[in-house]
Amino acid sequence: MTSISERSARKFVDKMIEGNKLLVFAIPYCPYTKRAMEIFKKHKIERLVEEVFIHDRKDMVEVQAYFVELTGAKSVPRIFLDGEFLGGCEELEDMDGEGRLEDLLREKKLIK
């Protein structure tokens, strides 16, 4: 049985994922979050990224617990594209380095 705060955290996360094409759950002082945003900036799409900070949420622990269910990890950034989990910073760096990120962004019509 889930608590009210767990249900609230799940609802918040699900709503954010459903409502945003490119979503980054983040903590502002996290170096990995900053690196992920630099990658998006390099592709000139940072203005299309919805960056959601979770550090000041009362249910941050529950939000991160739900991240584990959804993605296998509670760390940030947790990056979603069109409702699908893309990865964290390391996965984003790998995709970028291999050229797969640019292909995906083009496929999703975020870049030309």
C-alpha positions in Angstrom: 0.0 0.0 0.0 1.4 3.4 -0.9 1.3 6.5 1.3 -0.3 9.8 0.3 3.2 11.3 -0.3 4.1 8.3 -2.5 1.0 8.7 -4.6 1.5 12.4 -4.8 5.1 11.9 -6.0 4.0 9.4 -8.6 1.3 11.7 -9.9 3.7 14.6 -10.1 6.3 12.7 -12.0 3.8 11.1 -14.4 2.2 14.4 -15.1 5.5 16.1 -15.8 6.6 13.2 -18.1 3.3 13.2 -20.0 3.1 17.0 -20.3 6.6 17.7 -21.7 8.3 16.7 -24.9 11.9 16.9 -23.4 12.0 16.8 -19.7 15.0 16.8 -17.3 14.4 16.1 -13.6 17.3 17.9 -11.9 19.0 19.4 -8.9 20.5 22.8 -9.7 23.9 22.3 -8.1 24.4 18.8 -9.6 27.4 18.7 -12.0 25.8 15.9 -14.0 22.7 18.0 -14.5 24.8 20.9 -15.6 26.7 18.7 -18.1 23.4 17.3 -19.6 22.2 20.9 -20.0 25.5 21.8 -21.7 24.9 19.0 -24.2 21.4 20.3 -25.0 22.8 23.8 -25.3 25.4 22.5 -27.8 22.5 21.2 -29.9 20.8 24.6 -29.5 17.7 23.1 -27.9 18.1 24.2 -24.3 15.0 26.4 -24.6 13.0 23.3 -25.5 14.1 21.5 -22.3 11.7 21.6 -19.4 14.0 21.4 -16.4 12.2 20.4 -13.2 14.1 20.9 -10.0 13.3 18.3 -7.2 15.7 19.4 -4.5 13.2 21.6 -2.6 10.2 19.2 -2.8 9.0 17.8 0.5 8.5 14.5 -1.3 11.9 14.4 -3.0 12.7 11.0 -1.4 9.5 9.6 -2.7 10.1 11.1 -6.2 13.5 9.5 -6.3 12.1 6.2 -5.1 9.7 6.4 -8.0 12.6 7.2 -10.4 14.1 3.8 -9.3 10.9 2.1 -10.3 10.7 3.9 -13.7 14.4 4.1 -14.6 16.5 1.8 -12.4 18.2 4.8 -10.6 17.3 7.7 -8.3 20.1 10.0 -9.4 19.7 13.1 -11.5 19.4 14.0 -14.1 16.6 11.7 -15.2 15.9 12.6 -18.9 12.7 11.8 -20.7 11.9 12.4 -24.4 8.3 12.0 -25.6 7.4 10.1 -22.4 10.2 7.6 -22.8 13.2 7.4 -20.4 16.3 8.5 -22.4 18.9 8.1 -19.6 21.0 10.1 -17.2 24.0 12.2 -18.0 26.3 9.3 -18.9 23.8 7.9 -21.4 23.3 11.3 -22.9 27.1 11.8 -23.2 27.4 8.4 -24.9 24.6 9.1 -27.3 26.0 12.5 -28.1 29.6 11.1 -28.7 28.3 8.4 -31.0 26.0 10.8 -33.0 22.9 9.0 -31.9 21.6 12.0 -30.0 21.6 14.2 -33.0 19.8 11.6 -35.0 17.2 11.2 -32.3 16.7 14.9 -31.9 16.2 15.2 -35.7 13.8 12.2 -35.7 11.8 13.9 -33.0 11.8 17.2 -34.9 13.7 19.1 -32.2 16.4 20.0 -34.7 16.6 20.2 -38.5 
